[in-house]
């Protein structure tokens, strides 16, 4: 997809005859399938086996756009980044809602306030999740040691304690404590 499709676009109603036939087809299809099992929607290309199944949500967008254009109205498609509630963010991160609120209050996770509600942009949440994963992977790498068969377990245990202590100190410094 090109960047132009990620910007707002307004489409004007032209080619009314073609729009009327598409709207008529969609309306007839909707009427015929009432009471039937789940319908399938396909986008078909010029080649014989050139087709892909459309999700129902995308089909609904198409139906609404065609209905508006056929009625002589302009249609504007304006892509936006989804905003999540703190509970949705918690579910995505696999943590509690109070944990998400603590992350926001600590400045680790960006949000915008709408009234007394906090909304988190999906892109910000995904960036936080990726950064958290990278920190976890780094912590695992930092606390791992290479073992040899003849190494004394007590010596290895002491090395691991020292590594854990250094990591804890680094975490405290990073948190500003």
PyMOL commands that set and color helices and strands:
alter all, ss='L'
color gray80, all
select helices_A, chain A and resi 3-6+16-32+56-70+86-93+97-105+122-142+153-175
alter helices_A, ss='H'
color red, helices_A
select strands_A, chain A and resi 9-11+41-44+51-54+75-77+83-84+112-114+117-121
alter strands_A, ss='S'
color yellow, strands_A
deselect
rebuild
show_as cartoon
